[in-house]
């Protein structure tokens, strides 16, 4: 255990003051505590002082922190001398904390100490070039990779006198180093890799009889969502037929599906079709059905259902590259995938849609129905098609 004393007077600076950025940072820390409790910020402020003063805390910094926190200097001194995270002596550019506790000692820490003495000198002294200093410390919690050392903020483990000597040489000459185990093992696995729990079947559910459960669940969800969407579309078509029988007669039912949703007074129930879906095995995902069949906000009494009409779609992006549809507010990667699969790749396609075409697309945005109308995609796409770009990659939120 090292002796916790202040550095001798001849290395102590005459004064210490936080620089402007650190002063501001310190004020923010102090402001976290209630009035009269500013002393609670003493550890962060000492840490910041150490960081600013080449890795160690001089007497002047302890006094400056005491003044800043309106504390007796002795109170701050007690803290600085108690916690070993504060260095009271100058340290090298690379400060080596070598673990000397039992597991590391049993695995060769004594030999590493000799390397330090040989390469750097006695502990708590800085090498002549200012690059290295070292200190023996208590367990650093990496005993499974003993022996080890912490150098600045990184752990170096599985050290031997040879690789440790080479490591110190690399640090001294500014060559890149690799923190972690120095013997090529991964973390604390055995040398040569893990020896247990290697069967991939342990991680895909087959061991507990789940089989290809991810695929099965995805199929169940898809079937349930399609069944629910079909029911909503059928109900909407029936309503539209009641309202305008002549129009319905002239078009196939699928093209007259209204964009409006069932009113709250007659909420949709999960369809029997969904429950009967073979893939669902009679137990469809309730959440998916509920989401797809969820009643929308009550439509205005006078709002007429909007007929659907399929817009012009592409089989592939023009020039092999679609526009960045995520620049439309509310459109994320899932919706882009859905739109591309539908045949929508470009802003000018969306900008050219009529209300019926918007309704057609909206009705097919599984899980996002109504989003295209709600976020006024047509207006957004018209702006984007001119070459205008929003400040945020999320797009510009439409003003309602
Ligand atoms: S004994 Fe050295 S890290 Fe625990």
Boltz pocket constraint, residues with backbone or C-beta under 6 A from the ligand:
constraints:
  - pocket:
      binder: B
      contacts: [[A, 99], [A, 100], [A, 101], [A, 102], [A, 103], [A, 104], [A, 105], [A, 138], [A, 139], [A, 140], [A, 141], [A, 142], [A, 143], [A, 146], [A, 147], [A, 148]]
      max_distance: 6.0
